[in-house]
Amino acid sequence: MEMVWKALVVAVCGALALLGNGPVRALLRRVDPPRPKPDPQLLDAQERLPGGRWIGVLERAGTYACIVAGFPGGLVLILAVKGLGRYPELRAGDNPRLGELFIIGTFASMLWAAAFAGMAYGVNRLW
């Protein structure tokens, strides 16, 4: 029965880790508040970097899985794949703000997943 509870905790925390899109976007809106159109904004960045939501979900899933599985080296792989995959688009951009939003969003997303992985680990250590 103990293993069932541990598995349940890991599953629930994993599901919560995947739901980080809203909080990460709220943070990015706070970092990059709306202003007149000449400067690129968060929604403009979303148009320039399509697929960001799906990449974020997969990033959080990978981060959570690596931490829960005790494979911290996997976090390096996640960051490398994400950075290399977006490098051409970020490099081609004419505004450094896009790169800043990319970095802030990546770290916020990974910290969100890591928080729930830490909760799962901590609760399971109690048993």
Secondary structure as UniProt FT lines:
FT   HELIX           2..18
FT   HELIX           21..31
FT   TURN            37..38
FT   HELIX           42..48
FT   TURN            50..51
FT   HELIX           52..68
FT   TURN            69..70
FT   HELIX           73..92
FT   HELIX           96..126
//
